[in-house]
Amino acid sequence: MTFFRSEEHLRNWAQFDPATKDGIVALPSLLKLFSIRMFRRRLDPDYFSHMREYAPEFMSTLREIGITNDFWSIPIQKKRKADEHESK
């Protein structure tokens, strides 16, 4: 669900799940994220052939705006972390 209101309003929402609190991102951060090339170039005919070029900027922007917690990690990364933890 996307809310463009305060975090307080979101937390007061009847269907708010506290387990998803790490997924809350401020609107200015979303604006910054969605302004990078990965999102601006989505309609280009060769978009997918350039994905590797866009990935570093995407990852850098995620770190810059503070989206580094497990909620936002790619599922394959979560599985790798779990596998590494089990092998120790």
VEXVO-874206 format. One record per atom (N, C-alpha, C): z, y, x; residue in three letters. Coordinates in steps of 0.02 Angstrom, whole numbers, padded with zeros to 5 digits. Each point is the difference from the previous one (the first is absolute). Example, Ala and Ser with C-alpha at 12.3 -4.5 7.8 and 13.67 -1.06 7.14 Angstrom:
[[00390,-00284,00660],ALA];
[[00000,00059,-00045],ALA];
[[00000,00060,00045],ALA];
[[-00036,00053,-00018],SER];
[[00003,00059,00042],SER];
[[00037,00055,-00039],SER];
END
This chain:
[[00000,-00058,00043],MET];
[[00000,00058,-00043],MET];
[[00000,00061,00045],MET];
[[-00039,00049,-00016],THR];
[[-00003,00062,00037],THR];
[[00034,00055,-00038],THR];
[[00048,00032,00031],PHE];
[[00035,00057,-00029],PHE];
[[-00014,00061,00043],PHE];
[[-00014,00054,-00032],PHE];
[[-00008,00063,00037],PHE];
[[00057,00047,-00022],PHE];
[[00059,-00027,00002],ARG];
[[00060,00037,-00017],ARG];
[[00051,-00010,00055],ARG];
[[00061,00021,-00012],SER];
[[00052,-00006,00051],SER];
[[00022,-00072,00008],SER];
[[00030,-00014,00057],GLU];
[[00027,-00066,00012],GLU];
[[00057,-00014,-00050],GLU];
[[00037,00051,-00017],GLU];
[[00054,-00007,-00049],GLU];
[[-00028,-00023,-00067],GLU];
[[-00056,00030,-00021],HIS];
[[-00031,-00020,-00063],HIS];
[[-00022,-00073,00003],HIS];
[[-00028,-00020,00056],LEU];
[[-00021,-00069,00009],LEU];
[[00059,-00048,-00005],LEU];
[[00055,00017,00034],ARG];
[[00059,-00043,00000],ARG];
[[00032,-00005,-00070],ARG];
[[-00009,00051,-00041],ASN];
[[00026,-00001,-00068],ASN];
[[-00045,-00036,-00050],ASN];
[[-00061,-00017,00021],TRP];
[[-00048,-00035,-00042],TRP];
[[00029,-00069,-00019],TRP];
[[-00006,-00019,-00062],ALA];
[[00030,-00062,-00025],ALA];
[[-00025,-00062,00037],ALA];
[[-00061,00000,00024],GLN];
[[-00028,-00058,00034],GLN];
[[00004,00004,00076],GLN];
[[00038,00048,00025],PHE];
[[00007,00006,00073],PHE];
[[00036,-00062,00028],PHE];
[[-00028,-00027,00053],ASP];
[[00029,-00058,00033],ASP];
[[00026,00023,00068],ASP];
[[00065,-00001,00012],PRO];
[[00027,00023,00064],PRO];
[[-00029,-00037,00061],PRO];
[[-00026,-00060,-00010],ALA];
[[-00031,-00038,00055],ALA];
[[-00064,00034,00024],ALA];
[[-00028,00045,-00039],THR];
[[-00062,00034,00019],THR];
[[00012,00070,00027],THR];
[[00062,00017,00013],LYS];
[[00016,00069,00023],LYS];
[[-00036,00018,00064],LYS];
[[-00013,-00048,00043],ASP];
[[-00036,00014,00063],ASP];
[[-00073,00019,-00013],ASP];
[[-00024,-00010,-00060],GLY];
[[-00068,00017,-00016],GLY];
[[-00009,00072,-00024],GLY];
[[00055,00036,-00005],ILE];
[[-00004,00070,-00024],ILE];
[[-00027,00043,00056],ILE];
[[-00054,00036,-00015],VAL];
[[-00032,00044,00049],VAL];
[[-00009,00068,-00032],VAL];
[[00019,00052,00036],ALA];
[[-00007,00068,-00026],ALA];
[[-00074,00019,-00006],ALA];
[[-00016,00041,-00049],LEU];
[[-00069,00020,-00013],LEU];
[[-00034,00032,00061],LEU];
[[00033,00045,00037],PRO];
[[-00034,00028,00059],PRO];
[[-00020,-00054,00051],PRO];
[[00041,-00052,00006],SER];
[[-00017,-00055,00045],SER];
[[-00061,-00038,-00025],SER];
[[-00004,-00011,-00065],LEU];
[[-00058,-00034,-00028],LEU];
[[-00063,00042,00009],LEU];
[[00006,00065,-00009],LEU];
[[-00057,00044,00010],LEU];
[[-00026,-00005,00072],LEU];
[[00046,-00001,00047],LYS];
[[-00019,-00007,00070],LYS];
[[-00035,-00067,00012],LYS];
[[00029,-00053,-00026],LEU];
[[-00029,-00067,00009],LEU];
[[-00070,-00005,-00030],LEU];
[[-00008,00024,-00061],PHE];
[[-00064,-00007,-00034],PHE];
[[-00052,00051,00022],PHE];
[[00018,00042,00049],SER];
[[-00049,00048,00026],SER];
[[-00033,-00025,00065],SER];
[[00022,-00059,00025],ILE];
[[-00030,-00025,00061],ILE];
[[-00069,-00032,-00014],ILE];
[[-00037,-00013,00053],ARG];
[[-00069,-00025,-00007],ARG];
[[-00004,-00065,-00040],ARG];
[[00049,-00044,00007],MET];
[[-00002,-00064,-00035],MET];
[[-00008,00010,-00075],MET];
[[00029,00052,-00027],PHE];
[[-00004,00013,-00072],PHE];
[[-00056,00049,-00017],PHE];
[[-00014,00047,00043],ARG];
[[-00053,00048,-00014],ARG];
[[-00069,-00032,00003],ARG];
[[-00008,-00054,00038],ARG];
[[-00066,-00030,00011],ARG];
[[-00012,-00062,-00043],ARG];
[[00042,-00013,-00048],ARG];
[[-00006,-00062,-00040],ARG];
[[-00067,-00009,-00034],ARG];
[[-00034,00053,-00016],LEU];
[[-00064,-00006,-00035],LEU];
[[-00060,-00003,00047],LEU];
[[00012,00004,00065],ASP];
[[-00055,-00006,00048],ASP];
[[-00029,-00071,-00003],ASP];
[[-00065,-00006,00004],PRO];
[[-00031,-00067,-00004],PRO];
[[00021,-00047,00057],PRO];
[[00020,00028,00057],ASP];
[[00019,-00042,00057],ASP];
[[00077,00001,00010],ASP];
[[00036,00014,-00052],TYR];
[[00074,00006,00004],TYR];
[[00032,-00061,00033],TYR];
[[-00016,-00059,-00023],PHE];
[[00034,-00060,00027],PHE];
[[-00017,-00014,00073],PHE];
[[-00059,00020,00021],SER];
[[-00017,-00012,00070],SER];
[[00038,00047,00047],SER];
[[00033,00051,-00028],HIS];
[[00039,00047,00041],HIS];
[[00075,-00009,-00008],HIS];
[[00022,-00050,-00035],MET];
[[00071,-00009,-00012],MET];
[[00042,-00002,00064],MET];
[[-00026,-00031,00051],ARG];
[[00038,-00004,00063],ARG];
[[00009,00069,00031],ARG];
[[-00046,00045,-00012],GLU];
[[00006,00068,00025],GLU];
[[00054,00038,-00038],GLU];
[[00007,-00015,-00064],TYR];
[[00047,00036,-00042],TYR];
[[00072,-00026,00008],TYR];
[[00008,-00062,00018],ALA];
[[00066,-00031,00003],ALA];
[[00050,00036,00045],ALA];
[[-00018,00020,00061],PRO];
[[00050,00034,00042],PRO];
[[00026,00065,-00031],PRO];
[[-00044,00039,-00030],GLU];
[[00022,00062,-00033],GLU];
[[00045,-00016,-00059],GLU];
[[-00017,-00052,-00037],PHE];
[[00040,-00021,-00057],PHE];
[[00071,-00020,00023],PHE];
[[00004,-00042,00050],MET];
[[00066,-00023,00025],MET];
[[00040,00059,00029],MET];
[[-00034,00043,00035],SER];
[[00033,00059,00029],SER];
[[00028,00045,-00054],SER];
[[-00039,00010,-00052],THR];
[[00023,00043,-00056],THR];
[[00058,-00031,-00036],THR];
[[-00001,-00066,-00010],LEU];
[[00057,-00033,-00032],LEU];
[[00063,00012,00040],LEU];
[[-00003,-00007,00066],ARG];
[[00058,00012,00043],ARG];
[[00021,00074,-00004],ARG];
[[-00049,00044,00001],GLU];
[[00014,00072,-00001],GLU];
[[00037,00021,-00063],GLU];
[[-00017,-00028,-00056],ILE];
[[00032,00019,-00063],ILE];
[[00061,-00045,-00016],ILE];
[[00015,-00046,00045],GLY];
[[00061,-00039,-00006],GLY];
[[-00006,-00063,-00042],GLY];
[[-00060,-00023,-00011],ILE];
[[-00009,-00063,-00038],ILE];
[[-00003,-00057,00051],ILE];
[[00059,-00023,00019],THR];
[[00003,-00052,00051],THR];
[[00042,-00060,-00021],THR];
[[00029,00003,-00060],ASN];
[[00043,-00055,-00022],ASN];
[[-00040,-00060,-00024],ASN];
[[00034,-00056,-00010],ASP];
[[-00033,-00062,-00020],ASP];
[[-00036,00004,-00067],ASP];
[[00023,00044,-00045],PHE];
[[-00032,00006,-00065],PHE];
[[-00075,00013,00007],PHE];
[[-00018,00039,00051],TRP];
[[-00070,00020,00009],TRP];
[[-00038,-00043,00049],TRP];
[[00031,-00050,00030],SER];
[[-00036,-00041,00048],SER];
[[-00049,-00047,-00035],SER];
[[-00052,-00018,00036],ILE];
[[-00051,-00045,-00027],ILE];
[[00030,-00070,-00004],ILE];
[[-00012,-00038,-00054],PRO];
[[00031,-00065,-00007],PRO];
[[-00007,-00046,00060],PRO];
[[-00057,00001,00033],ILE];
[[-00009,-00044,00059],ILE];
[[00049,00020,00055],ILE];
[[00016,00064,00006],GLN];
[[00049,00022,00049],GLN];
[[00069,-00025,-00018],GLN];
[[00017,00001,-00065],LYS];
[[00064,-00026,-00023],LYS];
[[00007,-00073,00017],LYS];
[[-00054,-00039,-00010],LYS];
[[00002,-00071,00015],LYS];
[[00010,-00011,00074],LYS];
[[-00035,00038,00042],ARG];
[[00007,-00007,00072],ARG];
[[00071,00015,00022],ARG];
[[00031,00052,-00028],LYS];
[[00068,00018,00018],LYS];
[[00047,-00057,-00020],LYS];
[[-00010,-00029,-00058],ALA];
[[00042,-00056,-00024],ALA];
[[-00009,-00060,00046],ALA];
[[-00062,-00014,00019],ASP];
[[-00014,-00057,00045],ASP];
[[00033,00010,00067],ASP];
[[-00004,00061,00027],GLU];
[[00031,00015,00065],GLU];
[[00076,-00008,-00004],GLU];
[[00029,00022,-00055],HIS];
[[00072,-00004,-00009],HIS];
[[00022,-00073,-00003],HIS];
[[-00038,-00042,-00035],GLU];
[[00017,-00070,-00008],GLU];
[[-00006,-00038,00066],GLU];
[[-00046,00021,00044],SER];
[[-00011,-00037,00062],SER];
[[00053,00017,00053],SER];
[[00042,00050,-00012],LYS];
[[00052,00018,00049],LYS];
[[00062,-00041,-00007],LYS];
END
